[in-house]
Amino acid sequence: MAAAWTSLGLAAAAVLVVGIAMPASAAAQAPAAPAPSSDGTSIDQGIAYVLMLVALVLTYLIHPLDASSPYKLF
């Protein structure tokens, strides 16, 4: 029974070594990918999200003032 556990341990150690060594060797052989470049649409989308958040904050800040005014607009 001890021989079975020894062979199982050796197999587990081999799998562990191969699992650690193979990705490292594959990464060393892979060519480097070019850096992603932006065409400006992601920047525009970021600006749009910021402006929408500003509008949302202003809406929640102005709404209590509007609700407490004596003028009934709606």
Backbone as ProteinMPNN parsed JSONL, in Angstrom:
{"seq_chain_A": "MAAAWTSLGLAAAAVLVVGIAMPASAAAQAPAAPAPSSDGTSIDQGIAYVLMLVALVLTYLIHPLDASSPYKLF", "coords_chain_A": {"N_chain_A": [[0.822, -1.191, 0.0], [2.016, 1.166, 0.65], [3.626, 1.62, -1.508], [1.837, 2.335, -3.486], [0.928, 4.807, -2.566], [3.306, 6.198, -2.703], [3.877, 6.198, -5.453], [1.669, 7.609, -6.3], [2.14, 10.057, -5.068], [4.51, 10.791, -6.388], [3.516, 11.066, -8.974], [1.718, 13.191, -8.601], [3.533, 15.194, -7.881], [4.963, 15.383, -10.267], [2.972, 16.296, -12.012], [2.488, 18.783, -10.841], [4.997, 20.066, -11.199], [5.175, 20.098, -14.008], [2.903, 21.595, -14.563], [3.631, 24.059, -13.559], [5.95, 24.658, -14.992], [5.332, 24.527, -17.762], [3.466, 26.697, -18.589], [5.209, 28.853, -18.174], [7.278, 28.378, -19.996], [5.865, 28.478, -22.373], [5.012, 31.107, -22.382], [7.429, 32.385, -22.664], [8.102, 31.794, -25.269], [6.117, 32.893, -26.792], [5.212, 35.512, -29.02], [5.449, 39.004, -28.336], [2.557, 40.863, -27.794], [1.217, 43.658, -29.564], [0.885, 46.902, -28.099], [-2.32, 48.019, -27.067], [-4.085, 50.439, -28.939], [-5.827, 53.523, -28.797], [-8.647, 54.823, -30.439], [-9.97, 57.05, -29.791], [-12.656, 56.788, -29.268], [-13.158, 55.484, -26.865], [-12.291, 57.365, -25.058], [-14.116, 59.41, -25.54], [-16.415, 58.092, -24.722], [-15.88, 57.78, -22.01], [-15.875, 60.465, -21.185], [-18.545, 61.052, -21.708], [-19.83, 59.384, -19.826], [-18.948, 60.582, -17.452], [-20.137, 63.116, -17.69], [-22.843, 62.345, -17.646], [-23.02, 61.36, -15.033], [-22.525, 63.711, -13.605], [-24.785, 65.18, -14.353], [-26.744, 63.568, -13.169], [-26.117, 63.829, -10.436], [-26.485, 66.574, -10.093], [-29.224, 66.696, -10.624], [-30.307, 65.304, -8.419], [-29.462, 67.03, -6.413], [-30.766, 69.427, -7.006], [-33.452, 68.786, -7.053], [-34.66, 68.548, -4.363], [-34.692, 71.261, -3.678], [-36.419, 72.275, -5.592], [-38.744, 70.936, -4.952], [-39.428, 72.06, -2.533], [-40.111, 74.63, -3.132], [-42.368, 77.427, -3.363], [-43.697, 77.619, -5.747], [-45.723, 75.828, -7.895], [-44.786, 73.861, -10.268], [-45.413, 71.55, -11.697]], "CA_chain_A": [[0.0, 0.0, 0.0], [2.911, 2.318, 0.696], [4.137, 1.835, -2.864], [0.79, 3.042, -4.229], [0.955, 6.2, -2.137], [4.546, 6.787, -3.199], [3.726, 6.466, -6.887], [0.674, 8.679, -6.422], [2.841, 11.288, -4.699], [5.418, 11.146, -7.477], [2.704, 11.537, -10.103], [1.215, 14.517, -8.244], [4.655, 16.116, -7.964], [5.271, 15.586, -11.682], [1.922, 17.162, -12.563], [2.728, 20.111, -10.312], [6.171, 20.638, -11.86], [4.83, 20.377, -15.408], [1.927, 22.683, -14.56], [4.319, 25.325, -13.312], [6.981, 24.902, -15.998], [4.805, 24.671, -19.125], [3.03, 28.065, -18.93], [6.353, 29.759, -18.206], [8.002, 28.192, -21.249], [5.002, 28.929, -23.462], [5.015, 32.569, -22.37], [8.726, 32.842, -23.145], [8.176, 31.603, -26.716], [5.054, 33.636, -27.472], [5.615, 36.873, -29.387], [4.793, 40.056, -27.553], [1.43, 41.498, -28.48], [1.376, 45.11, -29.602], [0.092, 47.628, -27.114], [-3.576, 48.493, -27.656], [-4.157, 51.87, -29.187], [-7.184, 54.053, -28.679], [-9.022, 55.683, -31.551], [-10.681, 58.204, -29.251], [-14.043, 56.507, -28.886], [-13.218, 55.149, -25.444], [-12.159, 58.629, -24.336], [-15.416, 60.072, -25.668], [-17.371, 57.375, -23.887], [-15.563, 58.134, -20.63], [-16.365, 61.83, -20.958], [-20.007, 60.985, -21.664], [-20.215, 58.815, -18.532], [-18.723, 61.598, -16.42], [-21.174, 64.134, -17.827], [-24.115, 61.791, -17.172], [-22.972, 61.322, -13.572], [-22.675, 65.09, -13.138], [-26.2, 65.522, -14.514], [-27.503, 62.828, -12.165], [-25.872, 64.452, -9.134], [-27.172, 67.867, -10.083], [-30.66, 66.449, -10.538], [-30.644, 64.967, -7.04], [-29.244, 68.198, -5.569], [-31.738, 70.479, -7.32], [-34.824, 68.313, -6.835], [-35.232, 68.964, -3.075], [-34.952, 72.699, -3.716], [-37.605, 72.474, -6.422], [-39.913, 70.381, -4.254], [-39.788, 72.912, -1.422], [-40.435, 75.977, -3.576], [-43.813, 77.709, -3.312], [-44.254, 77.566, -7.088], [-46.072, 74.479, -8.321], [-44.516, 73.823, -11.695], [-46.041, 70.405, -12.318]], "C_chain_A": [[0.867, 1.257, 0.0], [3.46, 2.638, -0.692], [3.114, 2.601, -3.708], [0.778, 4.524, -3.866], [2.212, 6.902, -2.634], [4.434, 7.118, -4.677], [2.693, 7.56, -7.125], [1.304, 10.031, -6.084], [3.796, 11.746, -5.781], [4.658, 11.675, -8.687], [2.165, 12.941, -9.829], [2.327, 15.559, -8.328], [5.021, 16.403, -9.417], [4.24, 16.504, -12.339], [2.125, 18.599, -12.101], [3.906, 20.794, -11.004], [5.857, 21.0, -13.307], [3.837, 21.532, -15.487], [2.554, 24.04, -14.317], [5.276, 25.657, -14.453], [6.405, 25.178, -17.39], [4.291, 26.074, -19.431], [4.187, 29.046, -19.008], [7.119, 29.614, -19.514], [7.161, 28.64, -22.436], [4.983, 30.451, -23.533], [6.339, 33.11, -22.897], [8.815, 32.733, -24.668], [7.146, 32.441, -27.47], [5.557, 35.035, -27.834], [4.822, 37.895, -28.581], [3.689, 40.697, -28.388], [1.642, 43.006, -28.503], [0.459, 45.774, -28.575], [-1.196, 48.119, -27.77], [-3.552, 50.008, -27.834], [-5.603, 52.312, -29.17], [-7.46, 54.947, -29.885], [-9.848, 56.879, -31.087], [-12.093, 57.901, -28.815], [-14.155, 56.156, -27.414], [-13.072, 56.409, -24.587], [-13.476, 59.385, -24.378], [-16.462, 59.398, -24.781], [-17.122, 57.678, -22.407], [-16.055, 59.518, -20.275], [-17.888, 61.833, -20.862], [-20.496, 60.415, -20.342], [-20.035, 59.836, -17.408], [-19.797, 62.671, -16.485], [-22.531, 63.617, -17.369], [-24.14, 61.713, -15.646], [-23.125, 62.717, -12.974], [-24.131, 65.518, -13.246], [-27.06, 64.816, -13.475], [-27.335, 63.453, -10.783], [-26.58, 65.798, -9.042], [-28.682, 67.702, -9.973], [-31.065, 66.148, -9.103], [-30.379, 66.124, -6.082], [-30.3, 69.265, -5.782], [-33.16, 70.045, -6.979], [-35.381, 68.681, -5.461], [-35.523, 70.461, -3.017], [-36.216, 72.996, -4.505], [-38.856, 72.006, -5.7], [-40.355, 71.293, -3.112], [-40.15, 74.327, -1.852], [-41.939, 76.2, -3.541], [-44.48, 77.617, -4.685], [-44.521, 76.108, -7.463], [-45.91, 74.418, -9.84], [-45.232, 72.674, -12.378], [-47.171, 69.9, -11.468]], "O_chain_A": [[0.498, 2.28, -0.577], [3.725, 3.798, -1.007], [3.488, 3.421, -4.547], [0.637, 5.387, -4.733], [2.169, 8.09, -2.953], [4.847, 8.195, -5.108], [2.833, 8.352, -8.057], [1.026, 11.032, -6.745], [3.892, 12.939, -6.069], [5.101, 12.616, -9.346], [2.156, 13.787, -10.723], [2.098, 16.676, -8.791], [5.352, 17.537, -9.762], [4.594, 17.382, -13.125], [1.953, 19.532, -12.885], [3.821, 21.971, -11.355], [6.225, 22.076, -13.779], [3.928, 22.362, -16.392], [2.064, 25.055, -14.812], [5.397, 26.82, -14.838], [6.958, 25.998, -18.123], [4.658, 26.616, -20.474], [4.158, 29.973, -19.817], [7.565, 30.609, -20.084], [7.71, 29.139, -23.418], [4.942, 31.022, -24.623], [6.372, 34.177, -23.51], [9.538, 33.508, -25.295], [7.299, 32.671, -28.67], [6.252, 35.669, -27.039], [3.675, 37.661, -28.201], [3.891, 41.027, -29.557], [2.192, 43.569, -27.556], [-0.604, 45.253, -28.239], [-1.169, 48.587, -28.908], [-3.058, 50.746, -26.981], [-6.5, 51.536, -29.499], [-6.605, 55.731, -30.297], [-10.365, 57.635, -31.909], [-12.683, 58.677, -28.063], [-15.15, 56.497, -26.774], [-13.664, 56.503, -23.512], [-13.908, 59.941, -23.368], [-17.291, 60.068, -24.167], [-18.073, 57.815, -21.638], [-16.592, 59.73, -19.188], [-18.456, 62.538, -20.029], [-21.477, 60.908, -19.786], [-20.879, 59.939, -16.518], [-20.314, 63.093, -15.451], [-23.3, 64.366, -16.766], [-25.175, 61.973, -15.033], [-23.784, 62.884, -11.948], [-24.659, 66.152, -12.332], [-28.006, 65.406, -12.953], [-28.308, 63.59, -10.042], [-27.2, 66.115, -8.027], [-29.345, 68.489, -9.297], [-32.063, 66.681, -8.619], [-31.013, 66.196, -5.03], [-30.692, 69.943, -4.832], [-33.99, 70.89, -6.645], [-36.533, 69.111, -5.404], [-36.488, 70.883, -2.381], [-36.996, 73.87, -4.128], [-39.914, 72.622, -5.827], [-41.533, 71.302, -2.756], [-40.47, 75.155, -0.999], [-42.706, 75.247, -3.676], [-45.706, 77.545, -4.77], [-43.635, 75.261, -7.355], [-46.778, 74.861, -10.592], [-45.627, 72.806, -13.537], [-47.83, 68.927, -11.832]]}, "name": "protein", "num_of_chains": 1, "seq": "MAAAWTSLGLAAAAVLVVGIAMPASAAAQAPAAPAPSSDGTSIDQGIAYVLMLVALVLTYLIHPLDASSPYKLF"}
